[in-house]
Amino acid sequence: MSGKLFIPPSEDFESSLPEPAGQKPLAQSPIYVTQPHLPPFDEFVPLLRRIWDSKQLTNSGPFHEKFERALGEYLGVEHIALFANATLALVTALQSLRISGEVITTPYSFVATSHSLLWNGIKPVFVDVDPDTLNLDPVKIEAAITPHTTAIMPVHCYGRPCDVDQIERIADTYNLKVIYDAAHAFGVRTSAGSILNHGDLSVLSFHATKVFNTFEGGAIVCPDAKTKTRIDQLKNFGYVDELTVVAPGINGKMSEFNAALGLLQLQHIDQALQRRAAVDARYREALQGIAGLRCLPMPGHALHNYAYFPVLVTHDFPLSRDQLFQRLRDRSIYARRYFYPLISAFPMYRGLSSAVPANLPAASLAAEQVLCLPIYADLAHADQMRVIETITSVC
């Protein structure tokens, strides 16, 4: 599998600006919303040979241990546990803290955020987002707390940090745990250090579509060695030693292949982030001042990772969001309505009282307006200009 996002067939949206009669757009190579950044293949081959020779493919082998240490150093975190993917990490994070009852979370995210709650028999409680950051609104969090609330699961949406200080204050006041879904937040820092050091646990994703990938993978950032030990046991079926199982754990271990790639990726990630930053800057320069297009502002208090480039298409733009989406697709540009629909709109959630759209006006509006444009380290300048020209040509 290439790592390029699968996009299902689109809805039948008619463009208000069709091609002139008798003319068809020229066939062009596709531009996907993202593309995995990979190191030079020749650099990976010697690592594969070492795995082949050792015959140790998993179960915390030498590459796993080395990658875990190197990753913690790079991210500025002391304790980190590697996983086969981030969904298993989210499920395990909740189990490790023995979360039950109700957990307050966002409807504006990928479904894995809420699915991890259902897998643990926990009831999601959706609250609205801040319209400027699209992260959980702390005021709405506090208003949703009930005697059954045991935790908060915010998401650093698009890699932009949540209001961690306000969330921490609320959690301390009501004695709640905080688990951050930090799937988008690889390498994000503030003046206080890594954003991953906030909350009781933070969960990272190394999926092929993320800023940093290990083909598939994830990690939990832990506050101390004791918590990491428990998580390491839970991701290995609950084993403590050869004869002792202490919990109903799962097989969440990262393989040696993924860990070896991760080690190599760390050598190239800074260059990849610089190239993503250049793509972001070109979009901002080209799209600024266009009526009806709103680019989310850069988080001024944080070192960003340029994980996504979302724009909000408002009523002042000549096309609706869905018409612009289709116009791009007609030119083989695979932008994505990310996140649409809201998690709360899916069948397993829409029956919840907290899922009523009227309770989620900011998230609902964002879901109807958002369009994530292609951004990745290897996006060619000419391809990015094709995206920009397709958008600006309707103005």
C-alpha positions in Angstrom: 0.0 0.0 0.0 1.5 3.4 -1.0 0.4 5.4 2.0 -1.6 7.8 -0.2 -5.1 8.4 1.2 -7.9 6.4 -0.3 -10.6 8.8 -1.4 -14.0 7.3 -2.0 -16.1 8.3 -5.0 -17.3 11.9 -4.5 -20.8 13.1 -4.2 -22.4 14.5 -7.3 -21.6 18.2 -6.9 -21.9 20.3 -10.1 -19.3 23.0 -10.5 -20.7 26.5 -11.0 -17.8 27.2 -13.4 -17.8 24.4 -16.0 -15.2 24.1 -18.7 -16.0 26.0 -21.9 -18.2 24.1 -24.3 -16.2 21.6 -26.4 -13.1 21.8 -24.2 -12.0 19.1 -21.8 -9.3 19.5 -19.1 -6.0 17.9 -20.1 -5.1 14.7 -18.3 -2.7 15.5 -15.5 -0.8 13.5 -13.0 -2.6 13.2 -9.7 -1.7 15.4 -6.7 -2.7 13.7 -3.4 -3.5 15.5 -0.2 -0.4 13.9 1.3 2.5 11.6 0.5 4.7 9.7 2.8 8.2 11.0 3.3 10.7 8.1 3.0 14.5 8.1 3.3 16.8 6.9 0.5 16.1 3.2 -0.1 19.8 2.4 -0.1 20.1 3.6 3.5 17.4 1.2 4.6 18.9 -1.9 3.0 21.7 -2.4 5.6 19.2 -2.2 8.4 17.1 -4.9 6.7 20.1 -7.1 6.4 20.8 -6.8 10.1 17.2 -7.8 10.9 17.5 -10.7 8.5 20.7 -11.9 10.1 19.5 -11.5 13.7 16.2 -13.3 13.0 14.7 -11.1 15.7 11.6 -9.5 14.1 9.7 -8.2 17.1 9.4 -8.4 20.9 11.5 -5.3 21.8 14.5 -6.2 19.7 17.6 -4.0 19.3 16.2 -1.6 16.8 13.0 -1.2 18.9 15.1 -0.3 22.0 17.4 2.1 20.1 14.5 3.8 18.3 12.6 4.3 21.6 15.6 6.0 23.2 16.4 8.2 20.1 12.8 9.2 19.6 12.5 10.3 23.3 15.6 12.4 22.9 14.4 14.0 19.7 11.0 14.8 21.1 12.2 16.0 24.4 10.3 13.4 26.5 11.8 11.0 29.0 9.5 8.0 28.9 7.9 6.7 25.6 6.4 3.4 24.7 6.3 2.3 21.0 3.2 0.8 19.4 2.2 -1.0 16.2 -0.2 1.8 15.5 -1.8 4.8 17.3 -5.3 3.3 17.6 -3.9 0.4 19.8 -2.0 3.1 21.7 -5.2 5.1 22.4 -7.0 1.9 23.5 -4.1 0.9 25.8 -3.7 4.5 27.2 -7.3 4.4 28.4 -6.9 0.9 29.9 -3.6 1.8 31.6 -5.3 4.7 33.5 -8.4 2.5 34.2 -10.7 5.0 32.7 -14.5 4.3 32.8 -17.8 6.1 32.7 -17.8 9.2 30.5 -15.0 10.9 28.7 -15.3 14.4 27.2 -13.9 14.6 23.7 -14.1 16.4 20.4 -16.4 15.6 17.5 -13.8 17.2 15.2 -11.3 14.5 14.7 -10.6 11.2 13.0 -12.9 8.4 14.2 -10.0 6.5 16.0 -10.3 9.1 18.8 -13.8 8.1 19.8 -13.5 4.5 18.7 -10.9 4.0 21.3 -13.5 5.0 24.0 -16.1 2.5 22.7 -13.5 -0.3 22.6 -13.1 0.3 26.3 -16.8 0.5 27.1 -16.6 4.2 27.7 -19.3 6.7 26.8 -18.0 9.7 24.6 -19.4 13.1 25.5 -18.9 15.5 22.7 -18.4 19.2 23.3 -17.8 22.0 20.8 -14.5 23.4 19.5 -13.1 26.9 19.5 -13.8 28.4 16.1 -10.4 29.9 15.8 -8.3 26.8 16.8 -10.8 24.0 16.1 -9.5 22.4 19.4 -11.8 21.7 22.3 -13.2 24.8 23.9 -12.3 24.7 27.6 -15.4 26.6 28.6 -17.5 23.9 26.9 -15.5 21.2 28.6 -16.3 22.5 32.1 -19.9 22.9 31.3 -20.2 19.2 30.2 -18.7 17.6 33.4 -21.1 15.3 35.3 -20.6 12.9 38.3 -19.8 10.2 35.6 -17.0 12.1 34.0 -13.6 10.5 34.6 -11.4 12.0 31.9 -10.9 14.4 29.0 -9.5 13.4 25.6 -8.6 16.5 23.6 -6.9 16.5 20.2 -4.2 18.8 19.1 -6.0 19.4 15.8 -3.8 19.8 12.7 -0.8 19.9 15.2 -2.0 23.2 16.8 -1.7 22.9 20.6 -4.8 22.8 22.7 -5.2 25.3 25.6 -3.2 22.9 27.8 -3.1 25.3 30.8 -6.9 25.7 30.9 -7.5 22.0 30.4 -5.0 21.2 33.2 -6.8 23.6 35.5 -10.2 22.0 34.8 -8.8 18.5 35.2 -7.2 19.4 38.6 -10.4 21.0 39.8 -12.6 18.0 39.0 -10.0 15.3 39.6 -10.1 14.1 35.9 -7.4 12.4 33.9 -6.3 13.9 30.6 -5.2 11.8 27.6 -4.1 13.9 24.6 -4.7 12.5 21.1 -1.4 14.0 19.7 -1.6 12.1 16.4 -1.0 15.4 14.5 1.5 16.9 17.0 4.9 15.2 16.2 7.7 17.6 17.2 5.4 20.4 18.3 6.9 22.6 21.0 6.0 25.7 23.0 8.2 27.8 25.2 7.6 25.3 28.0 9.0 22.4 25.9 7.3 19.5 24.1 3.5 19.7 23.9 3.6 15.9 24.5 4.6 16.4 28.1 1.1 17.8 29.0 -1.7 15.7 30.4 -1.4 12.2 32.0 -0.6 10.6 28.6 -0.1 11.7 25.0 -0.5 9.4 22.0 1.4 9.9 18.8 0.7 8.4 15.3 3.4 7.3 12.9 1.0 6.3 10.1 2.1 6.7 6.5 0.1 9.9 6.2 1.7 11.6 9.1 4.6 14.1 9.3 6.8 11.4 10.7 6.0 7.8 9.7 7.3 4.3 10.4 5.0 2.7 7.7 2.6 2.1 10.6 3.2 2.9 14.2 2.4 4.9 17.2 3.6 5.7 20.7 2.5 6.8 24.2 4.4 9.5 26.0 4.4 8.6 29.7 5.0 10.8 32.8 7.2 8.3 34.7 8.9 5.0 34.5 6.2 3.2 36.5 3.5 4.2 34.0 5.7 3.1 31.1 6.2 -0.3 32.7 2.5 -0.8 33.0 1.9 0.3 29.4 4.7 -2.0 28.2 3.0 -4.9 29.9 -0.4 -4.1 28.5 0.9 -3.9 24.9 2.4 -7.4 25.4 -0.8 -9.2 26.4 -0.3 -8.2 30.0 2.8 -10.3 30.6 5.2 -9.4 33.4 7.5 -12.4 32.9 7.3 -15.8 31.2 4.8 -17.1 33.7 2.9 -14.1 34.9 0.0 -12.2 33.3 -1.4 -9.3 35.3 -3.9 -7.7 32.9 -6.0 -8.4 29.8 -3.4 -6.7 27.5 -3.2 -6.8 23.7 -0.5 -7.3 21.1 0.5 -3.7 20.4 4.2 -4.1 19.9 6.1 -2.3 17.2 8.1 -4.6 14.9 11.9 -4.3 14.2 11.1 -3.3 10.6 9.1 -0.3 11.7 11.6 0.7 14.4 14.5 0.5 12.0 12.7 2.8 9.6 11.9 5.1 12.4 15.6 5.4 13.4 16.4 6.3 9.8 13.6 8.7 9.5 14.9 10.7 12.5 18.0 11.5 10.4 15.9 13.2 7.8 12.9 14.6 9.6 14.3 18.2 10.2 14.8 18.6 6.4 11.3 17.3 5.7 9.8 19.8 8.2 11.7 22.7 6.5 10.3 21.7 3.1 6.8 21.4 4.5 7.2 24.9 6.0 8.1 26.3 2.6 4.9 24.7 1.1 2.9 26.3 3.9 4.5 29.7 3.3 3.7 29.6 -0.4 0.1 28.8 0.2 -0.3 31.6 2.7 1.3 34.2 0.4 -0.8 33.1 -2.6 -4.1 32.8 -0.8 -4.0 35.7 1.5 -6.7 38.3 1.0 -9.0 36.1 -1.1 -12.5 36.8 0.0 -14.2 33.7 1.3 -11.0 31.7 2.0 -9.8 31.6 5.6 -6.5 30.1 6.4 -6.1 29.0 10.0 -3.5 31.3 11.6 -0.2 30.0 12.6 0.0 29.2 16.4 2.3 32.1 17.4 3.2 30.5 20.7 4.4 27.1 19.3 6.9 25.6 17.0 4.6 24.1 14.3 5.1 21.0 12.3 3.0 21.9 9.2 1.1 18.7 9.4 -1.9 20.0 7.4 -2.9 23.0 5.4 -6.7 23.5 6.1 -8.7 26.4 4.6 -12.2 27.3 5.4 -14.4 28.1 2.4 -17.0 30.6 3.5 -20.1 32.0 1.8 -18.1 34.9 0.3 -16.1 32.6 -2.0 -17.6 32.1 -5.5 -17.9 28.4 -5.0 -19.2 26.3 -2.1 -16.7 24.1 -0.3 -18.0 21.0 -2.1 -17.9 22.7 -5.5 -14.3 23.7 -5.0 -13.5 20.2 -3.8 -15.0 18.8 -7.0 -13.2 21.4 -9.2 -9.9 20.4 -7.7 -10.7 16.7 -8.2 -11.7 17.3 -11.8 -8.1 18.4 -12.3 -6.7 15.4 -10.4 -6.0 17.3 -7.2 -7.1 15.2 -4.3 -7.8 17.7 -1.5 -9.7 16.4 1.5 -12.6 17.5 3.6 -10.9 16.7 6.8 -12.8 16.4 9.2 -16.2 15.8 7.5 -18.5 14.5 8.5 -18.1 15.0 12.3 -17.5 11.9 14.3 -20.8 12.6 16.1 -22.7 12.2 12.8 -21.7 8.5 12.4 -24.3 5.8 13.3 -22.6 4.6 16.5 -22.5 8.1 18.0 -25.4 10.2 16.6 -27.8 8.8 19.2 -25.9 10.3 22.0 -27.4 13.5 23.5 -24.1 15.3 23.2 -24.0 14.5 19.4 -26.9 16.8 18.6 -25.6 19.3 15.9 -27.2 22.2 17.7 -24.9 21.6 20.6 -21.8 21.7 18.3 -22.3 24.8 16.1 -18.6 25.7 15.7 -17.6 22.1 14.9 -20.5 21.7 12.5 -19.7 24.9 10.6 -16.0 23.9 10.3 -16.9 20.5 9.0 -19.1 22.1 6.3 -16.3 24.6 5.3 -13.0 22.8 5.7 -10.8 21.7 2.9 -7.2 20.4 3.5 -4.9 21.2 0.6 -2.0 19.0 -0.5 1.1 19.4 1.6 4.1 17.2 2.0 7.8 17.4 1.9 8.2 16.3 -1.7 5.4 18.4 -3.2 6.8 19.9 -6.4 6.6 23.7 -6.8 4.8 23.2 -10.2 2.3 20.9 -8.6 1.6 23.4 -5.8 1.2 26.2 -8.3 -1.4 24.0 -10.1 -3.4 23.7 -6.8 -3.1 27.5 -6.2 -4.1 28.4 -9.8 -7.1 26.1 -9.7 -8.3 27.9 -6.6 -7.5 31.5 -7.6 -8.9 31.1 -11.1 -12.4 31.2 -9.8 -11.9 34.5 -8.1 
